[in-house]
Amino acid sequence: MVSAKKIQMVDLKGQYEKIKTEVDEGIQNVINSTAFINGPSVKEFQASFEKYLNAKHVIPCANGTDALQIAMMALGLKAGDEVITASFTYVATAEVIGLLGLTPVLVDVYPDTFDIDIEAIERNITPKTKAIVPVHLFGQCADMERIMALAKKHNLFVIEDVAQAIGADYTFKDGTVKKAGTIGHVGCTSFFPSKNLGCYGDGGAIYTNDDNLATQLKMIAHHGQSVQYVHDVLGVNSRLDTIQAVVLNAKLKHLDEYAAARNKVADHYDKAFANNPKLKTPVRAKFSNHVFHQYTLQLVNVDRAKLREQLAERGIPAMIYYPIPLHMQKAYTSDRYKQGDFPVTEKLCASVLSLPMHTELDEETLSFITKTVLELI
Ligand SMILES: *Cc1c(COP(=O)(O)O)cnc(C)c1O
């Protein structure tokens, strides 16, 4: 049987229909005012997002990759400094490290949560290590309390990659709750359309609670400019468009609802796949809630390529995030690593499968997906 409805990995159209009037009018207003750059909606979004995150400073920028780059520049990282990050992540995390002439030091991840292995971080700290970049992969936080303790002990910066975990809550042992990205020295996020808070083009933001760092971040994002036409440091040009800020203002109000809708989808999948020896459902960490940017299964003794093909024939898309570990990518080959060095990452790359995950999935579609997966494995 093929699904009657077109099933998508992400349904941005259905979500748009529900906020159409606000978005359409807002975008038209920007065009009428011609305030395309730094219009009032950008400031409005910045202030609302600071409040939502309970962060002292949000610096909007052009995309999540820029956010990471600007953060590393603002922290004063210099060529030759080592930056530790996960081998199982999207390429952007390691890309900016390399672009700035820093040395990416990749480490393995935990097999249950997919987050960076903290013992492996510690084993890889050298006198050249300056920063750790934990990635809150697929929508739940890495263990920030332990990472911050380790960073403090070794005097390292912590740059959180929050591109996949906007709005996730981390709970400390004493019960304190903080938003992902507001715990480390700086947090970096993306508003790429398919992200949990996505705009209709590219967008990103950097968060920090440190006033001096915020000044530095703002300056670097704007050509290193302190006052107009006065350039104190080497910077970049990275801005959030006013039109994108309009979309983000409309969607931020619904972000918690969106996370709840994603969790409902995850619960449906979890229940359907529970106790099936061929499917390992996502493990929820006890210190973080999950905002399910992706719902990622680990397949056990299942032919993944065949399953994907058969699902596609029945109108069900499924994606592999990520098929090749960073240390096995041509652009990141290094004498440091060889195949087999990161067994968990390598196993995950060979066995993960992400199912459709978005805010518009109904029970009927979900039942069709789960029934079909169970029939095919
Ligand atoms: C999407 C993503 C980025 C990059 O964001 P862009 O806005 O596409 O530049 C960085 N890190 C992770 C983990 C991501 O998922």
Ligand as a Chemical Component Dictionary entry (heavy atoms), coordinates in Angstrom:
data_LIG
# 
_chem_comp.id                   LIG 
_chem_comp.type                 NON-POLYMER 
_chem_comp.pdbx_formal_charge   0 
_chem_comp.three_letter_code    LIG 
# 
loop_
_chem_comp_atom.comp_id 
_chem_comp_atom.atom_id 
_chem_comp_atom.alt_atom_id 
_chem_comp_atom.type_symbol 
_chem_comp_atom.charge 
_chem_comp_atom.model_Cartn_x 
_chem_comp_atom.model_Cartn_y 
_chem_comp_atom.model_Cartn_z 
_chem_comp_atom.pdbx_ordinal 
LIG C1 C1 C 0 22.392 22.975 10.531 1  
LIG C2 C2 C 0 23.575 22.810 11.373 2  
LIG C3 C3 C 0 24.629 23.745 11.380 3  
LIG C4 C4 C 0 24.754 24.854 10.375 4  
LIG O1 O1 O 0 23.696 25.706 10.238 5  
LIG P1 P1 P 0 23.506 26.551 8.864  6  
LIG O2 O2 O 0 22.489 27.563 9.244  7  
LIG O3 O3 O 0 23.024 25.583 7.832  8  
LIG O4 O4 O 0 24.806 27.158 8.521  9  
LIG C5 C5 C 0 25.658 23.586 12.293 10 
LIG N1 N1 N 0 25.684 22.538 13.139 11 
LIG C6 C6 C 0 24.717 21.600 13.156 12 
LIG C7 C7 C 0 24.810 20.485 14.131 13 
LIG C8 C8 C 0 23.642 21.693 12.259 14 
LIG O5 O5 O 0 22.694 20.756 12.292 15 
# 
loop_
_chem_comp_bond.comp_id 
_chem_comp_bond.atom_id_1 
_chem_comp_bond.atom_id_2 
_chem_comp_bond.value_order 
_chem_comp_bond.pdbx_ordinal 
LIG C1 C2 SING 1  
LIG C2 C3 SING 2  
LIG C2 C8 DOUB 3  
LIG C3 C4 SING 4  
LIG C3 C5 DOUB 5  
LIG C4 O1 SING 6  
LIG O1 P1 SING 7  
LIG P1 O2 DOUB 8  
LIG P1 O3 SING 9  
LIG P1 O4 SING 10 
LIG C5 N1 SING 11 
LIG N1 C6 DOUB 12 
LIG C6 C7 SING 13 
LIG C6 C8 SING 14 
LIG C8 O5 SING 15 
# 
